[in-house]
Amino acid sequence: MHAILRSRRRLVAGVALVLLSVGCGADAPRRADNPAAAPTSASPDRPAGTPAATAPGARAGLGAAPVDCPQTGAPGRSPSRLTPTAGSYLGRAGGVATAVDVTPGCQLGVRGRFTAVAGGPATTIGRGGAGTVLLLDGAGRRLLRTVRLAGAVEDLEVRRTGGEIAVATDRGVMLLDPTADRVRWQRGGAAGRVAVGSAGTVVALRGATVTVYDLGGATLAQVALRGRTVSDVAVDDRSGLVFVSGFRQTGGGRCTPVQIAYVHAYDRRGKLRWRAYDHPVDRLGDLCADSRADRVAMGRDGRLYLAGETAGGNTIFSRSAGDAGRAAPNVVTDDFSRASNTADAHYTYLARFDPASGRQLAGQVVISRIDSKGNRGNTIKPLAVTADESGRIYAGGVSAYQIAGRSQVTLGGRRLAPYAGGDAWVLVLSADLRRRLTWVVFTDGGAGAVRGVTVAGGVAAAAAQVDKVGFWRGPGPSFGTGGGYLAAWPGLR
């Protein structure tokens, strides 16, 4: 696995439809009670940020699920067993699937670069190209539509309350109408990541500059994070805040050099409201492990989620996001959630925040282990994170040998082939982070990485990049021979 100091390989240019679940009325923007407050950790005697319970058939802050959504399921007896409704390649080798989400009608939208995907009507916007949006039914078995876009499409997200689709491309940022067949507005300048809020605020990332637009495409603010690497953006129109994640590289104190993760929150005028991590180097002490905040996302429970990575156990993720002198509210259940015997292994860290104040509510280490070498920690990296309406955390990425229960992973009743060099994994944690409800891989003798995860309205799915063919193949037709991959399974009630 590549060292954290090396820059990541750029994602293959592509598109994915991030169509988010509805049944919701528009949320009026609200201000944080104390928007300038710095984040603090939860006290040790508080539950670790567990969301309030949701009534059956309802979805926190979003209303009832559409009536045509699939039925949700109960957690299985073993986190190593999963019964997907579909598992299929998308297109030919050389393509890639980079994101997936659920539409208002509980269809699956997948973005990526795909060739030779047959079935369903096709739509071309502009001159078209390899950038593609695939719409499938909620079970992932029937291709309903293919949409081709010109240029290299890097990211896409859909407004939860209106269905408009914000797209980041190497030719600019655009907002498509909910049917994805018309451009409402477009602004120039290559963009790598994009997010859209419930009231229509669009946030685009261009290098280290974040631009905020309103629903009509007017520029509200620009924030330039000079001297920093910016990895992702998210937006919450309820709190009126925009979130930016990444890391800065610096030296001084006992750590020279060191990468320090950060999450910043800005209002829609570009004013900094709170920051998480990003501690001064002279306050790190011996917390000299490199750290990065790779992905941020608003969960469907209204909380903000972080997927980060760190190299070794002496990391700032062991401390409060707002105060390096305090312990983080981390939940430890076993060796796979404990930063012990890690050496410099690059492992995953997941965290939940209150978006308005930045208060860290919970966190957990995710690490793989080498049982043949004294259970030594091994590399596992995150590439996607989200949460369902009840606050269950969904994450995915790529893992070296091996996740917990790897030899017992069973999909659709069949045991998978052993690890073969780069497992595409998905983890589902209970809302209190005390139970792994699902931890499986989709690599069945092959190699690759999960690039996107989604869950809503009885549908859960993962989109993956296939580096080596040998992924689990499920029921229903196949939509390709390699490159991209999609798996779908019932969401949890």
C-alpha positions as CSV (number, residue, x, y, z in Angstrom):
1,M,0.0,0.0,0.0
2,H,1.2,3.5,-0.7
3,A,2.6,5.6,2.1
4,I,0.4,8.4,3.4
5,L,3.0,10.9,2.4
6,R,2.6,10.0,-1.2
7,S,-0.1,11.8,-3.1
8,R,-3.0,9.7,-4.1
9,R,-3.5,8.6,-7.6
10,R,-6.1,10.9,-9.2
11,L,-9.5,9.2,-9.7
12,V,-10.2,8.3,-13.3
13,A,-12.4,11.0,-14.7
14,G,-16.0,10.0,-14.3
15,V,-19.6,10.8,-13.3
16,A,-21.9,9.3,-10.8
17,L,-25.4,10.2,-9.9
18,V,-25.8,11.0,-6.3
19,L,-29.5,11.1,-6.0
20,L,-30.5,11.4,-2.4
21,S,-33.6,10.1,-0.7
22,V,-36.7,12.3,-0.4
23,G,-40.1,12.3,1.1
24,C,-38.9,15.6,2.8
25,G,-40.0,19.1,2.8
26,A,-37.5,21.9,2.3
27,D,-35.6,22.7,5.4
28,A,-35.5,26.4,6.3
29,P,-31.9,27.6,7.0
30,R,-31.1,28.0,10.7
31,R,-28.3,29.5,12.5
32,A,-26.1,27.7,15.0
33,D,-26.9,28.9,18.6
34,N,-23.2,29.7,18.9
35,P,-21.7,29.4,15.4
36,A,-18.3,30.6,16.5
37,A,-17.9,28.0,19.2
38,A,-14.9,25.7,19.0
39,P,-15.7,21.9,19.0
40,T,-15.4,20.1,22.2
41,S,-15.6,16.3,22.9
42,A,-18.5,14.6,24.6
43,S,-18.0,14.0,28.3
44,P,-17.1,10.4,29.2
45,D,-20.4,9.8,31.0
46,R,-22.5,10.8,27.9
47,P,-23.6,8.4,25.2
48,A,-21.3,8.7,22.2
49,G,-23.5,10.9,20.1
50,T,-26.3,8.4,19.6
51,P,-29.1,10.0,17.6
52,A,-32.7,10.1,18.8
53,A,-34.8,7.1,17.9
54,T,-36.9,7.4,14.8
55,A,-40.5,6.2,14.6
56,P,-41.2,3.2,12.3
57,G,-41.7,4.3,8.7
58,A,-40.3,7.7,9.4
59,R,-36.9,9.1,8.6
60,A,-35.3,11.7,10.9
61,G,-35.8,15.1,9.4
62,L,-36.9,13.7,6.1
63,G,-40.4,12.4,6.5
64,A,-41.7,9.0,5.4
65,A,-39.9,6.9,2.9
66,P,-41.5,6.6,-0.6
67,V,-44.1,3.9,-0.7
68,D,-42.4,2.1,-3.6
69,C,-39.1,1.7,-1.7
70,P,-38.0,-1.9,-1.0
71,Q,-38.6,-3.3,2.4
72,T,-35.9,-2.8,5.0
73,G,-34.3,-5.7,6.7
74,A,-33.1,-6.7,10.2
75,P,-29.3,-6.9,10.9
76,G,-27.9,-10.4,10.3
77,R,-26.6,-12.7,12.9
78,S,-23.0,-12.3,11.7
79,P,-21.4,-9.1,10.3
80,S,-19.5,-11.3,7.9
81,R,-22.7,-12.5,6.1
82,L,-24.7,-10.4,3.7
83,T,-27.3,-11.2,1.1
84,P,-27.1,-8.6,-1.7
85,T,-29.9,-8.2,-4.2
86,A,-27.3,-7.6,-6.9
87,G,-23.6,-7.6,-7.7
88,S,-22.5,-6.7,-11.2
89,Y,-19.6,-5.3,-13.2
90,L,-20.4,-2.0,-15.0
91,G,-18.9,-1.6,-18.5
92,R,-15.5,-2.8,-19.7
93,A,-12.1,-3.0,-18.1
94,G,-10.6,0.5,-17.9
95,G,-13.7,2.1,-16.5
96,V,-14.5,3.0,-13.0
97,A,-17.5,3.5,-10.6
98,T,-16.9,6.3,-8.2
99,A,-20.2,7.0,-6.4
100,V,-23.7,5.7,-5.8
101,D,-26.9,7.1,-4.2
102,V,-30.6,6.6,-4.0
103,T,-33.1,8.6,-6.0
104,P,-36.5,9.9,-4.7
105,G,-38.2,6.8,-6.2
106,C,-35.6,4.5,-4.6
107,Q,-33.7,3.9,-7.8
108,L,-29.9,3.6,-7.8
109,G,-27.8,6.3,-9.5
110,V,-24.2,5.4,-10.2
111,R,-21.6,7.8,-11.5
112,G,-18.4,6.8,-13.3
113,R,-16.7,6.3,-16.6
114,F,-18.2,3.4,-18.4
115,T,-18.1,2.0,-21.9
116,A,-20.2,-0.7,-23.5
117,V,-23.1,-0.7,-21.0
118,A,-26.1,-1.9,-22.8
119,G,-29.8,-1.6,-21.9
120,G,-32.3,1.1,-21.1
121,P,-32.8,4.4,-23.0
122,A,-29.8,6.7,-23.4
123,T,-29.5,10.5,-23.1
124,T,-26.6,12.7,-24.2
125,I,-25.9,16.2,-22.8
126,G,-23.8,18.4,-24.9
127,R,-21.3,16.4,-27.0
128,G,-21.3,13.5,-24.5
129,G,-18.3,11.4,-23.6
130,A,-17.2,8.6,-21.3
131,G,-18.5,10.3,-18.3
132,T,-21.7,8.5,-17.4
133,V,-24.7,8.3,-15.1
134,L,-26.4,5.0,-14.8
135,L,-29.9,4.7,-13.3
136,L,-31.0,1.2,-12.0
137,D,-33.9,-0.1,-10.1
138,G,-33.5,-0.3,-6.3
139,A,-32.5,-3.9,-6.4
140,G,-29.7,-3.1,-8.8
141,R,-30.9,-5.6,-11.4
142,R,-32.4,-3.5,-14.1
143,L,-30.7,-0.7,-16.1
144,L,-33.3,2.0,-16.5
145,R,-31.3,4.8,-18.2
146,T,-27.9,5.9,-19.3
147,V,-26.9,9.6,-19.3
148,R,-23.6,10.7,-21.0
149,L,-21.9,14.0,-20.3
150,A,-19.0,15.8,-22.0
151,G,-15.8,16.3,-20.2
152,A,-14.2,14.5,-17.2
153,V,-16.8,14.5,-14.4
154,E,-15.2,14.2,-11.0
155,D,-18.1,14.4,-8.6
156,L,-21.8,14.8,-8.3
157,E,-24.5,15.3,-5.7
158,V,-28.2,15.8,-5.8
159,R,-30.3,18.3,-3.8
160,R,-32.3,16.2,-1.3
161,T,-35.4,18.3,-1.4
162,G,-35.6,19.3,-5.0
163,G,-33.7,16.7,-7.0
164,E,-31.4,19.1,-8.9
165,I,-28.0,17.6,-9.6
166,A,-24.8,19.4,-8.9
167,V,-21.9,18.2,-11.0
168,A,-18.1,18.9,-10.8
169,T,-16.2,18.5,-14.1
170,D,-12.9,19.5,-15.7
171,R,-14.9,22.1,-17.6
172,G,-16.7,23.7,-14.7
173,V,-19.5,23.3,-12.2
174,M,-23.1,22.8,-13.4
175,L,-26.5,22.3,-12.0
176,L,-28.8,19.9,-13.9
177,D,-32.5,19.6,-13.5
178,P,-33.9,16.6,-11.6
179,T,-34.2,14.5,-14.9
180,A,-30.5,15.1,-15.7
181,D,-31.4,16.2,-19.3
182,R,-31.0,20.0,-19.0
183,V,-28.4,22.3,-17.6
184,R,-29.8,25.0,-15.4
185,W,-26.6,26.9,-14.9
186,Q,-22.8,26.4,-15.4
187,R,-19.8,28.1,-14.1
188,G,-16.3,27.7,-15.5
189,G,-13.2,26.4,-13.8
190,A,-12.2,22.7,-13.3
191,A,-13.6,21.3,-10.1
192,G,-12.8,18.1,-8.2
193,R,-15.6,17.8,-5.6
194,V,-19.1,19.3,-5.2
195,A,-21.9,19.3,-2.7
196,V,-25.5,20.7,-2.6
197,G,-27.7,21.5,0.4
198,S,-31.4,21.1,0.9
199,A,-32.0,24.8,0.2
200,G,-29.9,24.6,-2.9
201,T,-26.5,26.0,-1.8
202,V,-23.9,24.5,-4.1
203,V,-20.2,24.2,-3.0
204,A,-17.4,23.4,-5.4
205,L,-13.8,22.6,-4.8
206,R,-11.2,23.8,-7.3
207,G,-7.7,22.9,-6.0
208,A,-7.5,24.6,-2.7
209,T,-10.3,27.1,-3.3
210,V,-13.9,26.5,-2.2
211,T,-16.6,28.5,-4.0
212,V,-20.2,28.8,-2.6
213,Y,-23.1,29.4,-5.0
214,D,-26.8,29.9,-4.4
215,L,-29.5,27.8,-6.2
216,G,-29.5,30.2,-9.1
217,G,-25.7,30.0,-9.6
218,A,-24.8,33.4,-8.1
219,T,-21.5,33.4,-6.2
220,L,-21.9,33.9,-2.5
221,A,-18.3,33.4,-1.3
222,Q,-14.9,32.1,-2.1
223,V,-12.5,30.7,0.4
224,A,-8.8,30.0,-0.5
225,L,-7.1,27.6,1.8
226,R,-3.5,28.5,0.9
227,G,-0.8,26.1,2.0
228,R,-3.3,23.3,2.6
229,T,-4.5,20.2,0.8
230,V,-8.3,20.2,0.5
231,S,-9.9,16.8,0.0
232,D,-13.6,17.2,0.2
233,V,-16.6,19.5,0.8
234,A,-20.1,19.2,2.3
235,V,-22.9,21.6,3.0
236,D,-25.7,21.8,5.6
237,D,-28.4,24.4,4.7
238,R,-30.1,23.9,8.1
239,S,-27.1,25.3,10.0
240,G,-26.1,27.5,7.0
241,L,-22.6,26.1,7.1
242,V,-20.1,24.7,4.5
243,F,-17.6,22.1,5.6
244,V,-14.1,21.6,4.2
245,S,-11.7,18.7,5.0
246,G,-8.1,17.9,4.3
247,F,-4.6,18.3,5.8
248,R,-1.7,20.7,6.1
249,Q,1.9,19.6,6.2
250,T,4.2,21.4,8.7
251,G,7.1,21.0,11.0
252,G,8.2,22.1,14.5
253,G,8.0,20.9,18.0
254,R,8.7,17.2,18.2
255,C,7.0,16.4,14.9
256,T,9.1,17.3,11.8
257,P,7.5,17.0,9.3
258,V,3.9,16.0,10.0
259,Q,0.6,16.1,8.3
260,I,-2.3,17.4,10.4
261,A,-5.9,16.7,9.5
262,Y,-8.5,19.5,9.7
263,V,-12.2,20.1,9.2
264,H,-13.3,23.7,8.8
265,A,-16.9,25.1,8.9
266,Y,-17.7,28.4,7.1
267,D,-20.9,30.3,6.7
268,R,-22.2,31.1,3.2
269,R,-20.3,34.4,3.3
270,G,-17.0,32.6,3.7
271,K,-16.5,33.4,7.4
272,L,-14.9,30.7,9.5
273,R,-17.3,29.5,12.2
274,W,-15.5,26.5,13.8
275,R,-12.6,24.2,13.2
276,A,-11.9,20.6,14.2
277,Y,-8.4,19.1,14.7
278,D,-5.9,21.5,12.9
279,H,-4.0,21.9,16.2
280,P,-0.9,24.1,16.4
281,V,2.2,21.9,15.9
282,D,3.6,23.0,19.3
283,R,0.6,21.5,21.0
284,L,0.9,18.0,19.5
285,G,3.3,16.7,22.0
286,D,4.3,13.2,20.7
287,L,1.2,12.9,18.5
288,C,3.4,12.8,15.4
289,A,1.6,10.3,13.2
290,D,0.5,11.8,9.9
291,S,-3.2,12.4,9.7
292,R,-5.7,13.3,6.9
293,A,-9.4,14.2,6.8
294,D,-10.2,12.4,3.6
295,R,-14.0,12.7,3.3
296,V,-16.8,14.7,4.9
297,A,-20.5,14.1,4.4
298,M,-23.9,15.0,5.8
299,G,-25.7,11.9,7.1
300,R,-29.4,11.4,6.6
301,D,-29.7,11.9,10.4
302,G,-28.6,15.5,10.1
303,R,-25.1,14.9,11.6
304,L,-21.8,15.6,9.9
305,Y,-19.5,12.5,9.3
306,L,-15.7,12.3,8.8
307,A,-13.7,9.5,7.3
308,G,-10.0,10.1,7.9
309,E,-6.7,8.2,7.9
310,T,-3.6,8.2,10.0
311,A,-0.2,6.5,10.0
312,G,0.4,4.9,13.4
313,G,-1.2,5.0,16.9
314,N,0.3,8.3,18.2
315,T,-2.3,10.3,16.3
316,I,-4.4,13.4,16.9
317,F,-7.5,11.2,16.3
318,S,-6.9,9.8,19.8
319,R,-7.6,13.3,21.2
320,S,-10.6,15.6,21.1
321,A,-11.2,17.4,17.8
322,G,-11.4,20.7,19.7
323,D,-8.7,20.2,22.3
324,A,-5.6,18.1,21.9
325,G,-5.3,18.0,25.7
326,R,-8.5,15.9,26.1
327,A,-9.3,12.4,25.1
328,A,-11.5,11.8,22.1
329,P,-15.0,10.2,22.6
330,N,-13.8,7.1,20.9
331,V,-15.6,3.8,21.1
332,V,-13.4,0.7,21.4
333,T,-14.9,-2.8,21.1
334,D,-12.0,-5.1,20.1
335,D,-8.6,-5.1,18.4
336,F,-10.1,-4.0,15.1
337,S,-11.2,-0.8,16.7
338,R,-8.2,-0.2,18.8
339,A,-5.0,1.6,17.8
340,S,-2.6,-0.9,19.3
341,N,0.4,-2.8,17.7
342,T,0.0,-0.6,14.7
343,A,3.6,0.4,13.9
344,D,3.1,2.9,11.1
345,A,0.1,1.2,9.5
346,H,-2.2,3.6,7.8
347,Y,-5.7,3.0,9.2
348,T,-9.1,4.5,9.1
349,Y,-10.8,6.8,11.6
350,L,-14.6,7.6,11.6
351,A,-16.2,10.4,13.5
352,R,-19.6,12.1,14.0
353,F,-20.0,15.8,14.7
354,D,-22.8,18.2,15.4
355,P,-22.7,20.3,12.3
356,A,-23.8,23.6,13.9
357,S,-21.3,23.7,16.7
358,G,-18.6,21.3,15.6
359,R,-18.8,19.3,18.8
360,Q,-17.4,15.8,18.3
361,L,-20.0,13.3,19.3
362,A,-18.2,10.0,18.7
363,G,-15.4,8.3,16.9
364,Q,-13.9,4.9,16.2
365,V,-10.7,3.5,14.8
366,V,-11.0,0.9,12.0
367,I,-7.9,-1.2,11.4
368,S,-7.1,-4.4,9.7
369,R,-4.7,-7.0,11.2
370,I,-2.2,-9.6,10.1
371,D,-3.0,-12.7,12.2
372,S,0.2,-14.5,11.0
373,K,2.4,-11.7,12.4
374,G,1.2,-11.4,16.0
375,N,-2.0,-9.7,15.0
376,R,0.0,-6.7,13.9
377,G,-2.0,-3.7,12.5
378,N,-2.2,-3.3,8.8
379,T,-3.3,-0.7,6.3
380,I,-7.0,0.1,5.6
381,K,-8.0,3.3,3.9
382,P,-11.4,5.1,3.6
383,L,-12.8,6.4,0.4
384,A,-16.5,6.9,1.3
385,V,-18.7,7.6,4.3
386,T,-22.4,8.3,5.0
387,A,-25.0,7.5,7.6
388,D,-28.6,6.4,7.5
389,E,-31.6,8.1,9.1
390,S,-31.0,6.4,12.4
391,G,-27.3,7.3,12.5
392,R,-25.8,4.0,11.5
393,I,-22.5,4.7,9.8
394,Y,-21.7,3.3,6.4
395,A,-18.1,3.5,5.2
396,G,-16.0,1.9,2.5
397,G,-12.5,1.8,1.0
398,V,-9.6,-0.5,0.4
399,S,-7.9,-2.8,2.9
400,A,-4.7,-4.9,3.0
401,Y,-4.8,-8.3,4.7
402,Q,-7.2,-8.5,6.6
403,I,-10.5,-7.2,8.1
404,A,-12.2,-9.0,11.0
405,G,-13.7,-12.3,10.0
406,R,-12.3,-12.1,6.5
407,S,-12.1,-15.9,6.0
408,Q,-15.8,-16.1,7.0
409,V,-17.2,-13.5,4.6
410,T,-20.2,-14.9,2.9
411,L,-22.3,-13.1,0.2
412,G,-25.5,-14.6,-1.0
413,G,-24.8,-17.8,0.9
414,R,-21.4,-18.4,-0.7
415,R,-18.0,-18.1,1.0
416,L,-15.7,-15.7,-0.9
417,A,-12.2,-16.5,-2.1
418,P,-9.3,-15.6,0.1
419,Y,-7.6,-12.2,0.1
420,A,-5.8,-11.6,-3.2
421,G,-4.3,-8.1,-2.8
422,G,-6.5,-5.1,-2.0
423,D,-10.0,-5.8,-0.6
424,A,-12.9,-3.6,-1.5
425,W,-14.7,-3.3,1.9
426,V,-17.9,-1.9,3.4
427,L,-18.5,-1.5,7.1
428,V,-21.8,-0.7,8.8
429,L,-21.7,0.4,12.4
430,S,-24.6,0.7,14.9
431,A,-25.5,4.3,15.8
432,D,-23.7,3.9,19.2
433,L,-20.6,2.5,17.4
434,R,-20.7,-0.5,19.7
435,R,-21.6,-3.2,17.1
436,R,-20.4,-4.0,13.6
437,L,-23.7,-4.8,11.8
438,T,-21.9,-5.6,8.5
439,W,-18.2,-5.8,7.6
440,V,-17.7,-7.5,4.3
441,V,-15.6,-7.3,1.1
442,F,-16.8,-7.7,-2.5
443,T,-13.5,-8.9,-3.9
444,D,-13.7,-12.6,-4.6
445,G,-10.2,-13.4,-5.8
446,G,-9.8,-9.9,-7.3
447,A,-8.7,-6.5,-6.1
448,G,-10.2,-3.1,-6.0
449,A,-11.6,-0.3,-3.8
450,V,-15.1,0.8,-2.7
451,R,-15.4,4.5,-3.9
452,G,-19.0,5.2,-2.8
453,V,-21.6,4.0,-0.4
454,T,-25.3,5.0,0.1
455,V,-28.3,4.1,2.1
456,A,-31.9,5.4,2.1
457,G,-35.5,4.1,2.0
458,G,-34.7,0.4,2.2
459,V,-31.8,0.5,-0.2
460,A,-28.1,0.2,0.5
461,A,-25.4,0.1,-2.2
462,A,-21.7,0.4,-2.9
463,A,-19.9,1.5,-6.0
464,A,-16.3,0.1,-6.6
465,Q,-13.3,0.4,-8.8
466,V,-12.1,-2.9,-10.2
467,D,-8.3,-3.1,-10.3
468,K,-8.4,-6.9,-10.9
469,V,-11.4,-8.9,-12.0
470,G,-12.7,-11.2,-9.4
471,F,-15.6,-9.6,-7.6
472,W,-18.7,-11.3,-6.2
473,R,-21.4,-11.8,-8.9
474,G,-25.0,-11.7,-7.7
475,P,-28.4,-12.5,-9.0
476,G,-29.8,-10.7,-12.1
477,P,-28.1,-9.7,-15.3
478,S,-24.5,-8.4,-15.6
479,F,-23.9,-4.9,-17.0
480,G,-20.3,-5.4,-17.9
481,T,-17.0,-7.3,-17.7
482,G,-14.9,-5.1,-15.4
483,G,-13.8,-1.6,-14.5
484,G,-16.8,-0.5,-12.4
485,Y,-18.8,-2.6,-10.0
486,L,-22.1,-2.2,-8.1
487,A,-23.5,-4.1,-5.2
488,A,-26.9,-3.5,-3.6
489,W,-28.6,-5.0,-0.5
490,P,-31.6,-4.1,1.8
491,G,-31.2,-1.2,4.2
492,L,-31.8,-1.7,7.9
493,R,-34.9,-0.9,9.8
